[in-house]
Amino acid sequence: MRPLLEAYASGDERPISDVRRELGEQFNLTEEELTERLPSGPAKLFDNRVGWATTHLFHAKLLARPKRGVYVITDRGRDVLVANPDRVDLRVLSLFPETAELRRPQGGGRRRRAAEVITDVDETATPQERIDAAYQELRNALVADVLERVHTMAPSAFEDLVLDVLHAMDYGDGTPDSRLRLGGVGDAGIDGVIWQDRLGVDAVYVQAKRWGAGVGRPVVQGFVGALQGARASKGIIFTASTFTADAREYASTVTPRVILIDGERLAELMIDYNVGVAPRETYEVKGVDRDYFGDDA
């Protein structure tokens, strides 16, 4: 916040777009850093931070906005620069009643308790970054929870699970008959098949290993042999655990093509395609339509 406020110290009215560009040069940011995006979507991380810094300074009346996308420093802003030569952050802005009003939790109960928790996190993070961090923490916890449950499944249920995931990902021709579970004695290393077309011309062959230990190269080699015996062009091995380095190296060079999906990746796919999970809460975060208002801020 202080570098941004300093950019207006001359007292001139300046477009925020010019200041944003100067800040990037001042911080010696690379093109990669300038275009880095938030995990939640297309918004750029640096632009997001500059935008939120501007918003906080404006609401605290350290900056005024004489017209769209253009700001100017106020007397209060000059006083803050003098009183805080090293850093300006939300702790400084919290001294002003306008900031307290902006951050005051609305409502009561759970929402108020959540707001009190948020105030304990890194004050340099923008609200969008705090949402992203909280979402990622929730997702990481869900991945661990799903994976723990997968480890307790019977092998036959695990074979059904991986076929369910592939169906949810739109593998198959859309009919119930497009999936076939073959697991059991005499399955020749193939636990299931997903038919990609009604005539069965194209198929994805599946092997499922609900193991606790890592899956090594011999398993992949055996699966490749089974694929060759079935004259298959591609296959997927799922495991609830991990694959060894030599297994991954072998799979990356072999024909027919073999894709390896470990337990963590499987749990992520289950979450992304709603297999074994269901939405608990939905949050819609809206922002000003800048195209509508013609605002560059």
Secondary structure, 3 states (H helix, E strand, C coil): CHHHHHCCCCCCCEEHHHHHHHHHHHCCCCHHHHCCECCCCCCEHHHHHHHHHHHHHHHCCCEEEEECCEEEECHHHHHHHHHCCCCCCHHHHCCCHHHHHHHCCCCCCHHHHHHHHHCCCCCCCCHHHHHHHHHHHHHHHHHHHHHHHHHCCCHHHHHHHHHHHHHHCCCCCCCHHHEEECCCCCCCCCCEEEECCCCCCCEEEEEEECCCCCECHHHHHHHHHHHHHCCCCEEEEEECCCECHHHHHHHCCCCCEEEEECHHHHHHHHHHCCCCCCCCCCCCCCCCCHHHHCCCC
